[in-house]
């Protein structure tokens, strides 16, 4: 929501997208545990946040976009990749892989927030870009990024990392235990830089 808010305040035209498939599993966020037997569609669930204005990721092409921001959340590591299960041995969702690589080749900016830089590292492994990314200061996740060929940069929650050469920026957000006002500062910087590079 913070990403959408900053994009809207900047006057950006926002296009939300998600895969049209079932989630890896449904989680009861009070307990953090999966709910046995329950199923939910990623696109339908994401439509709640997008207020219905959303498209199937499979139908979105890089030529339609000026840039892309992956806002993160643990679902990204489970539904836009299998990083949550396989770590550096994982793979990105094929439609995300296609879209991100096409954007990267076209030198269109990509922002990644929270755990999303780990998913982006799975994508960028195919490009051998050696991009600089951050997930804050978690050593295990940082090691996974490094194993994928990205350079991890330690970063405080209120800041971000910009890789000018690859036109990629990232912020740790809730990868660090912080207040929402602190998380917001890093997200605002990612949004501003993506919009600057896109203009």
C-alpha positions as CSV (number, residue, x, y, z in Angstrom):
1,X,0.0,0.0,0.0
2,X,2.9,2.4,0.7
3,X,4.3,1.8,-2.7
4,X,0.9,2.5,-4.3
5,X,0.5,5.6,-2.2
6,X,3.9,7.1,-3.2
7,X,3.3,6.3,-6.9
8,X,-0.1,7.9,-6.7
9,X,1.2,11.0,-5.0
10,X,3.8,11.4,-7.8
11,X,1.0,11.2,-10.4
12,X,2.2,7.9,-11.9
13,X,-0.1,5.7,-13.9
14,X,-0.2,2.5,-11.9
15,X,-0.7,-1.0,-13.4
16,X,-1.0,-3.8,-10.9
17,X,-0.4,-7.4,-11.9
18,X,-0.3,-10.9,-10.4
19,X,-0.2,-14.5,-11.6
20,X,-3.6,-16.2,-12.1
21,X,-2.9,-19.3,-10.1
22,X,-3.3,-20.7,-6.6
23,X,-1.1,-19.5,-3.8
24,X,1.5,-21.9,-2.5
25,X,-0.6,-22.1,0.6
26,X,-3.0,-20.0,2.7
27,X,-1.5,-18.6,5.9
28,X,-3.3,-17.6,9.1
29,X,-1.4,-14.4,9.8
30,X,-2.3,-14.5,13.5
31,X,-0.4,-17.7,14.0
32,X,1.9,-17.7,10.9
33,X,0.8,-21.2,10.1
34,X,-0.7,-22.6,6.9
35,X,-4.4,-23.4,6.9
36,X,-4.9,-27.0,5.9
37,X,-7.2,-27.6,2.9
38,X,-7.8,-23.9,2.1
39,X,-6.9,-22.5,-1.4
40,X,-6.8,-19.0,-2.7
41,X,-6.0,-17.5,-6.1
42,X,-3.1,-15.0,-6.2
43,X,-4.7,-12.7,-8.7
44,X,-8.0,-12.6,-6.8
45,X,-6.3,-11.9,-3.5
46,X,-4.1,-9.2,-5.1
47,X,-7.2,-7.6,-6.6
48,X,-8.2,-6.6,-3.1
49,X,-5.2,-4.4,-2.7
50,X,-5.5,-3.1,-6.3
51,X,-9.2,-2.4,-5.8
52,X,-10.0,-4.6,-8.7
53,X,-7.7,-2.8,-11.2
54,X,-5.3,-5.6,-11.9
55,X,-4.1,-7.8,-14.8
56,X,-2.8,-11.3,-15.2
57,X,1.0,-11.2,-15.1
58,X,1.1,-13.5,-18.1
59,X,-0.5,-10.9,-20.3
60,X,1.8,-8.0,-19.4
61,X,4.7,-7.0,-21.7
62,X,7.7,-4.8,-21.0
63,X,6.8,-2.5,-23.9
64,X,3.7,-1.4,-21.9
65,X,5.6,-0.3,-18.9
66,X,8.1,2.5,-18.0
67,X,9.4,0.5,-15.0
68,X,8.4,-2.1,-12.4
69,X,8.3,-2.2,-8.6
70,X,8.1,-5.5,-6.7
71,X,6.7,-4.4,-3.3
72,X,7.7,-7.6,-1.4
73,X,6.0,-9.4,1.4
74,X,6.7,-13.1,2.1
75,X,4.2,-14.2,-0.5
76,X,6.6,-12.9,-3.2
77,X,9.2,-15.5,-2.1
78,X,6.5,-18.2,-2.2
79,X,4.3,-17.2,-5.2
80,X,6.6,-15.2,-7.5
81,X,9.4,-17.7,-6.9
82,X,10.2,-20.7,-4.8
83,X,12.9,-18.8,-2.9
84,X,11.1,-19.4,0.4
85,X,11.6,-23.1,0.0
86,X,14.8,-23.5,-2.1
87,X,16.7,-20.3,-1.4
88,X,19.5,-19.7,-3.9
89,X,18.6,-23.0,-5.7
90,X,15.2,-21.7,-6.5
91,X,13.6,-20.3,-9.6
92,X,11.5,-17.2,-10.4
93,X,8.0,-17.5,-11.7
94,X,8.4,-17.9,-15.5
95,X,6.2,-14.8,-16.3
96,X,8.1,-12.7,-13.8
97,X,11.4,-13.9,-15.2
98,X,10.3,-13.0,-18.8
99,X,9.0,-9.5,-17.8
100,X,11.9,-8.6,-15.6
101,X,14.5,-9.7,-18.1
102,X,12.7,-7.8,-20.9
103,X,12.6,-4.7,-18.8
104,X,16.3,-5.1,-17.8
105,X,17.4,-5.6,-21.4
106,X,15.4,-2.4,-22.4
107,X,17.1,-0.5,-19.5
108,X,13.8,0.2,-17.9
109,X,14.1,0.6,-14.1
110,X,13.1,-2.1,-11.6
111,X,12.6,-1.5,-7.8
112,X,12.5,-4.3,-5.3
113,X,11.3,-4.0,-1.7
114,X,11.5,-6.2,1.4
115,X,12.2,-9.9,0.3
116,X,11.6,-9.0,-3.4
117,X,15.4,-8.3,-4.0
118,X,16.0,-12.1,-3.3
119,X,13.4,-12.9,-6.0
120,X,15.0,-10.4,-8.4
121,X,18.4,-12.0,-7.7
122,X,16.9,-15.3,-9.0
123,X,15.9,-13.4,-12.2
124,X,19.2,-11.5,-12.6
125,X,21.2,-14.7,-12.2
126,X,20.1,-15.5,-15.8
127,X,21.4,-12.1,-16.9
128,X,24.7,-12.4,-15.0
129,X,24.3,-8.7,-14.2
130,X,26.1,-8.7,-10.8
131,X,23.6,-6.1,-9.7
132,X,23.8,-4.5,-6.2
133,X,20.8,-5.2,-4.0
134,X,19.8,-5.1,-0.4
135,X,17.6,-7.0,2.0
136,X,19.0,-5.0,5.0
137,X,21.4,-6.9,7.1
138,X,20.2,-10.5,7.4
139,X,23.3,-12.6,6.8
140,X,21.6,-15.8,5.5
141,X,19.5,-14.0,2.9
142,X,22.4,-11.8,2.0
143,X,24.5,-14.9,1.4
144,X,21.8,-16.3,-0.9
145,X,21.9,-13.1,-2.9
146,X,25.7,-13.3,-3.2
147,X,25.4,-17.0,-4.2
148,X,23.1,-15.9,-7.0
149,X,25.7,-13.5,-8.4
150,X,24.3,-10.3,-7.0
151,X,26.2,-8.0,-4.7
152,X,24.5,-7.5,-1.3
153,X,24.8,-4.1,0.3
154,X,24.0,-3.7,4.0
155,X,21.4,-0.9,4.3
156,X,19.4,0.6,7.1
157,X,15.6,0.4,6.9
158,X,15.1,4.1,6.1
159,X,17.5,4.1,3.1
160,X,17.8,2.2,-0.2
161,X,20.5,1.0,-2.6
162,X,20.6,2.2,-6.2
163,X,22.5,0.3,-8.9
164,X,22.9,3.0,-11.6
165,X,24.4,0.6,-14.1
166,X,21.6,-1.9,-14.0
167,X,18.9,0.7,-13.2
168,X,17.8,-1.4,-10.2
169,X,17.1,-0.1,-6.7
170,X,16.0,-1.8,-3.5
171,X,15.1,-1.2,0.1
172,X,14.9,-3.6,3.1
173,X,11.5,-2.6,4.5
174,X,10.2,-5.3,6.8
175,X,13.3,-7.5,6.4
176,X,14.3,-5.3,9.3
177,X,12.1,-5.2,12.4
178,X,11.1,-1.5,12.3
179,X,8.2,0.9,12.6
180,X,6.0,1.5,9.5
181,X,7.2,5.2,9.5
182,X,10.8,4.0,9.1
183,X,9.9,1.4,6.5
184,X,8.0,4.1,4.6
185,X,11.2,6.2,4.2
186,X,13.0,3.5,2.3
187,X,10.0,2.7,0.1
188,X,9.6,6.4,-0.8
189,X,13.2,6.5,-2.0
190,X,12.8,3.4,-4.2
191,X,9.6,4.8,-5.8
192,X,11.2,8.2,-6.4
193,X,14.3,6.7,-8.0
194,X,12.3,4.3,-10.2
195,X,10.2,7.3,-11.4
196,X,13.3,9.4,-12.0
197,X,14.9,6.7,-14.1
198,X,11.7,6.1,-16.0
199,X,11.2,9.8,-17.0
